[in-house]
Amino acid sequence: MIPIVMCGQEGLFEKLRNPQARPLMSRILDGYNLRSLTQDECFGYIEHHLKTIGGRSSEIFDKPALIAVSQVSAGIPRNINSVCLLALQHGMEQGLQTISAEVIRKVTRNWWE
């Protein structure tokens, strides 16, 4: 038997509870549902990642930008990472010292289309 790890968003467990998914669900030994992060947890998550690389969020992202990241990402860590990476790339290309909420709006403008 080969162990397989399944990852998905919050709706994954509901889909697995569908009667058509019963054969798959019967083979799942354990599960863990990672909930979305709160705004404060999102700030801490970003701060932790930036400290790991030698920075601080207060030096790179202003407070409105952190709020915008939390809102647009819906607190999903994978989305937080994507938004921050896009914002940092944009900031580097534009020679910005600080990432603002406007930068977050700019790099995520097409997410909802």
C-alpha positions in Angstrom: 0.0 0.0 0.0 1.3 3.4 -0.9 0.3 6.3 1.4 -1.2 9.3 -0.5 -1.7 12.7 1.0 -4.7 14.7 -0.4 -4.8 18.4 -0.1 -7.6 20.7 -1.0 -9.7 23.7 0.0 -12.5 23.6 2.6 -15.0 22.0 0.1 -12.9 18.9 -0.3 -14.4 17.0 2.6 -17.9 17.8 1.5 -17.1 16.4 -2.0 -15.6 13.2 -0.4 -18.8 12.7 1.5 -20.8 12.3 -1.7 -22.0 8.8 -2.2 -20.1 8.4 -5.4 -16.9 9.0 -3.5 -17.6 6.4 -0.9 -15.0 3.9 -2.2 -12.3 6.5 -2.0 -13.5 7.8 1.4 -13.4 4.2 2.8 -9.7 4.1 2.2 -8.9 7.3 3.9 -7.4 6.5 7.4 -7.2 10.0 8.8 -8.0 13.5 7.9 -7.2 17.1 8.9 -9.1 20.1 7.7 -6.9 23.3 7.7 -9.2 26.2 8.3 -8.6 29.7 6.8 -6.4 31.9 8.9 -7.8 34.9 10.7 -6.5 38.3 9.9 -4.1 38.3 12.9 -2.9 34.8 12.0 -2.4 35.9 8.4 -0.2 38.8 9.7 1.8 36.4 11.8 2.1 33.9 8.9 3.6 36.6 6.7 5.8 38.0 9.5 7.2 34.5 10.1 8.0 33.9 6.5 9.7 37.3 6.2 11.7 36.8 9.4 12.9 33.4 8.0 14.5 35.2 5.1 15.9 38.0 7.2 13.2 40.7 7.0 10.2 42.0 8.8 6.7 42.6 7.4 6.6 46.1 8.9 9.6 47.0 6.7 8.2 45.5 3.5 4.4 45.5 3.7 2.5 48.5 5.2 -0.5 47.7 7.4 -3.2 48.4 4.7 -1.3 46.0 2.4 -1.3 43.2 5.1 -5.1 43.8 5.5 -5.5 43.6 1.7 -3.5 40.3 1.5 -5.7 38.8 4.3 -8.9 39.8 2.5 -8.0 38.8 -1.0 -6.4 35.5 0.0 -9.4 34.5 2.2 -6.9 33.4 4.8 -5.8 30.4 2.7 -2.0 30.0 3.2 -1.4 29.0 -0.4 -3.2 32.1 -1.6 -1.3 34.3 0.9 2.0 33.0 -0.5 0.9 33.7 -4.1 -0.3 37.2 -3.3 2.8 38.1 -1.4 5.1 36.7 -4.1 3.3 38.6 -6.9 3.4 41.8 -4.8 7.1 41.4 -4.0 7.9 40.7 -7.7 5.9 43.8 -8.7 7.7 45.9 -6.0 11.1 44.8 -7.2 10.3 45.5 -10.8 9.0 49.0 -9.9 11.8 49.7 -7.4 9.4 50.1 -4.5 10.7 50.3 -0.9 7.3 49.3 0.6 4.4 47.2 -0.7 1.1 49.1 -0.3 -2.5 48.1 -0.5 -2.6 49.6 -4.0 0.1 47.1 -5.1 -1.9 44.2 -3.7 -5.0 45.4 -5.6 -2.9 45.8 -8.8 -1.4 42.3 -8.7 -4.7 40.6 -7.8 -6.9 42.6 -10.1 -7.5 39.7 -12.5 -8.1 37.0 -9.8 -11.9 37.4 -9.8 -12.4 37.6 -13.6 
